[in-house]
Amino acid sequence: PSKTQVGTIEVNARTLATDSQFRDRAIKNQILSTDQYEMITFTPTEIVGLPENGTVGQSYSFQIVGDLTIRDVTQQVTFEVTATPASEMRLEGTAQTTIAYADWGISIPQVRQVASVSDEVRLEIDFVAVPQ
């Protein structure tokens, strides 16, 4: 684990999909402006609390701190990570953080059919890590 590295994660915002085409269009066109800002990026800067050794099958928690860029606005965020070594060469896990739309200059349009939309959203990344 002392040599562990996490590279930049890029998500093409134009490919985001939910269970509603109406919602997908609103997210892409009105909220994320994907015609102008295609990519969302997370650039890790620090791994905190990663244990020196891991045991296959035993979960552990740590944090990944980094810079999240949405619509050309970059803010530091901390992902809470739970990971389990599936083998000596494979690590599986989930990383989560919650962000406020306003921190990235994003406003959510008011829609009559929707009662309310939270001011925050939880981001979750399921991952598999292997040595390169």
C-alpha positions as CSV (number, residue, x, y, z in Angstrom):
1,P,0.0,0.0,0.0
2,S,2.8,2.5,0.5
3,K,3.3,2.6,-3.3
4,T,-0.4,3.0,-3.9
5,Q,-1.3,5.6,-6.5
6,V,-4.6,6.8,-7.8
7,G,-4.7,8.5,-11.2
8,T,-7.0,11.2,-12.5
9,I,-10.6,10.0,-12.9
10,E,-12.5,11.5,-15.9
11,V,-16.2,11.1,-16.6
12,N,-17.8,12.2,-19.8
13,A,-20.8,14.1,-18.6
14,R,-22.5,13.7,-22.0
15,T,-22.8,9.9,-21.2
16,L,-24.5,10.3,-17.8
17,A,-27.9,8.4,-17.8
18,T,-30.7,8.0,-15.3
19,D,-34.0,6.1,-15.6
20,S,-35.6,9.2,-17.1
21,Q,-34.8,10.7,-20.5
22,F,-36.5,13.9,-19.4
23,R,-34.1,14.1,-16.4
24,D,-31.1,13.2,-18.6
25,R,-31.8,16.1,-20.9
26,A,-32.3,18.5,-18.0
27,I,-29.0,17.4,-16.3
28,K,-27.0,17.5,-19.6
29,N,-28.5,20.7,-21.0
30,Q,-29.6,22.9,-18.1
31,I,-27.5,21.8,-15.1
32,L,-24.1,20.5,-16.4
33,S,-24.1,22.4,-19.8
34,T,-22.4,19.4,-21.4
35,D,-22.3,21.1,-24.8
36,Q,-19.7,23.4,-23.2
37,Y,-18.3,21.3,-20.4
38,E,-17.9,17.7,-21.6
39,M,-15.7,16.3,-18.9
40,I,-15.9,16.0,-15.1
41,T,-12.5,15.3,-13.5
42,F,-11.2,14.2,-10.1
43,T,-7.5,14.6,-9.6
44,P,-6.3,12.9,-6.3
45,T,-3.7,14.8,-4.3
46,E,-3.5,12.7,-1.1
47,I,-4.4,9.3,0.3
48,V,-5.1,9.4,4.1
49,G,-5.3,6.5,6.5
50,L,-4.4,3.7,4.0
51,P,-3.2,0.8,6.1
52,E,0.3,-0.4,5.6
53,N,-0.9,-4.0,5.0
54,G,-4.2,-5.5,4.0
55,T,-5.6,-8.9,4.5
56,V,-7.5,-10.6,1.7
57,G,-11.2,-10.5,2.4
58,Q,-10.9,-8.0,5.2
59,S,-12.4,-4.5,4.5
60,Y,-10.7,-1.3,5.6
61,S,-11.5,2.4,5.3
62,F,-9.4,5.4,4.2
63,Q,-9.8,8.7,2.4
64,I,-8.8,10.1,-1.0
65,V,-8.5,13.9,-1.1
66,G,-8.4,15.7,-4.4
67,D,-9.6,18.3,-6.8
68,L,-13.0,17.8,-8.4
69,T,-13.7,19.9,-11.5
70,I,-17.2,20.4,-12.8
71,R,-18.0,23.1,-15.4
72,D,-14.5,24.6,-15.1
73,V,-14.9,25.1,-11.3
74,T,-12.5,23.2,-9.1
75,Q,-13.0,22.5,-5.4
76,Q,-11.2,20.1,-3.0
77,V,-13.3,17.1,-1.9
78,T,-12.6,14.1,0.2
79,F,-13.9,10.7,-0.8
80,E,-14.6,8.2,2.0
81,V,-13.3,4.8,0.7
82,T,-14.2,1.3,1.9
83,A,-12.1,-1.3,0.2
84,T,-11.5,-5.0,0.3
85,P,-8.5,-6.9,-1.1
86,A,-10.2,-9.6,-3.3
87,S,-6.8,-11.2,-3.8
88,E,-3.1,-10.4,-3.6
89,M,-3.4,-8.5,-6.9
90,R,-6.9,-7.0,-6.8
91,L,-8.6,-4.4,-4.6
92,E,-12.4,-3.7,-4.9
93,G,-14.3,-0.9,-3.2
94,T,-16.5,2.1,-3.1
95,A,-15.6,5.7,-2.7
96,Q,-18.3,8.3,-1.7
97,T,-18.6,12.0,-1.1
98,T,-21.4,14.6,-0.9
99,I,-21.1,17.9,-2.6
100,A,-23.3,21.0,-2.7
101,Y,-24.3,22.2,-6.2
102,A,-23.7,25.8,-5.2
103,D,-20.0,25.1,-4.6
104,W,-19.6,24.6,-8.3
105,G,-21.9,27.4,-9.4
106,I,-24.6,25.0,-10.3
107,S,-28.3,26.0,-9.9
108,I,-31.1,23.5,-10.2
109,P,-34.0,24.7,-12.3
110,Q,-37.4,24.7,-10.6
111,V,-39.8,22.2,-12.2
112,R,-43.5,22.1,-11.3
113,Q,-43.8,18.3,-11.4
114,V,-40.9,17.9,-9.0
115,A,-41.7,18.6,-5.4
116,S,-38.1,19.5,-4.4
117,V,-34.5,18.7,-5.2
118,S,-31.8,18.5,-2.6
119,D,-29.0,21.2,-2.5
120,E,-26.5,18.4,-2.3
121,V,-25.7,15.2,-4.3
122,R,-23.9,12.1,-3.3
123,L,-21.2,11.0,-5.7
124,E,-20.3,7.3,-5.6
125,I,-17.5,5.4,-7.4
126,D,-17.3,1.6,-7.5
127,F,-13.8,0.6,-8.4
128,V,-11.5,-2.3,-9.0
129,A,-7.7,-1.6,-8.7
130,V,-5.0,-3.9,-10.0
131,P,-1.2,-3.3,-10.4
132,Q,0.1,-2.0,-13.6
